Amino acid sequence: MADELWREEREFWLTGVAEATRKLDEACLMAFAPTGILTRRRVVESLSSTPRWQEITMTDRASIETDELCVLAYRVTARRAAAETYRALCTTTWIRRDGDWRIVQHQQTPV
């Protein structure tokens, strides 16, 4: 299961807004410094107004999982066109709802 979710996590960073939005649970919360805590609605708004990432590398990967929940933790290096390289420590919590995996929590701490 974790391998599948690592692929989903990567796609969340790189795919278009519609595909990324599809992965978000209705109860999703995200935390970004210095932006703050975002509800699903604000995350979708942010995705729509920000260029998507072109390239990412996830290292120092760790995960814990149950039948209905999986937490991914990792260090990311990400790049967008005409922008500085972004580096952060991240966690994402995926929850199984009606057989589909959805992001219920995501957090980034820039390093």
C-alpha positions in Angstrom: 0.0 0.0 0.0 2.7 2.5 0.9 4.4 2.2 -2.6 1.1 3.1 -4.2 0.7 6.1 -1.9 4.3 7.3 -2.6 3.4 7.4 -6.3 0.1 9.3 -5.4 2.1 11.7 -3.3 4.5 12.4 -6.1 1.7 12.9 -8.5 0.0 15.3 -6.1 3.0 17.7 -6.4 3.3 17.3 -10.2 -0.2 16.9 -11.7 -2.6 19.5 -12.8 -5.0 21.2 -10.4 -8.0 19.0 -11.2 -6.1 15.8 -10.5 -4.5 17.2 -7.4 -7.9 18.4 -6.1 -9.4 14.9 -6.7 -6.9 13.5 -4.1 -8.1 15.9 -1.3 -10.5 14.6 1.3 -13.4 16.9 2.1 -12.0 17.3 5.7 -8.5 18.1 4.5 -6.3 20.5 6.4 -2.9 21.7 5.4 -0.3 23.8 7.2 2.4 25.9 5.5 4.8 28.4 6.9 4.2 31.4 6.7 0.8 31.0 5.1 -0.8 29.2 8.0 -3.5 26.5 8.2 -5.7 26.0 5.1 -9.0 24.2 4.7 -9.7 22.2 1.6 -11.4 25.1 -0.1 -8.4 27.4 0.5 -6.0 24.6 -0.7 -8.0 24.4 -4.0 -7.9 28.2 -4.4 -4.1 28.1 -3.8 -3.5 25.3 -6.3 -5.5 27.2 -8.9 -3.4 30.4 -8.5 0.1 28.9 -8.1 2.2 27.3 -10.8 2.5 23.5 -10.4 5.9 22.0 -9.6 7.9 20.7 -12.6 10.3 18.5 -10.7 10.5 17.0 -7.2 12.8 14.6 -5.3 11.7 12.9 -2.1 14.4 11.6 0.2 14.6 10.4 3.8 11.2 8.7 3.3 9.4 7.1 6.2 5.8 5.8 6.6 3.4 4.2 9.0 0.2 2.5 7.9 -2.9 0.8 9.0 -5.7 -0.6 6.9 -7.4 2.8 6.7 -4.6 5.3 7.3 -1.1 6.0 6.0 1.3 8.7 7.1 4.2 9.6 4.8 7.1 11.7 6.0 9.9 12.9 3.8 12.3 15.6 2.7 11.4 17.3 -0.6 13.5 19.3 -3.1 11.1 20.9 -5.6 11.5 23.2 -8.6 9.2 25.4 -10.6 10.0 27.4 -13.8 11.8 30.7 -13.0 11.8 30.1 -9.2 14.4 29.2 -6.6 14.7 25.6 -5.5 12.3 24.8 -2.6 13.3 22.4 0.2 11.0 21.3 3.0 10.2 18.5 5.5 6.8 17.2 4.8 4.1 14.9 6.2 1.0 13.7 4.5 -1.8 11.6 6.0 -3.8 9.5 3.6 -7.2 8.1 4.6 -9.2 5.4 2.9 -12.7 6.5 2.2 -15.1 4.1 0.3 -12.1 2.2 -1.1 -10.2 5.3 -2.4 -7.2 7.0 -0.8 -7.6 10.7 0.0 -5.3 13.3 1.6 -6.7 14.3 4.9 -3.6 16.2 6.2 -0.4 17.7 4.7 2.2 19.9 6.3 5.4 21.5 5.0 8.3 23.0 7.0 10.8 24.8 4.8 14.4 24.0 5.5 
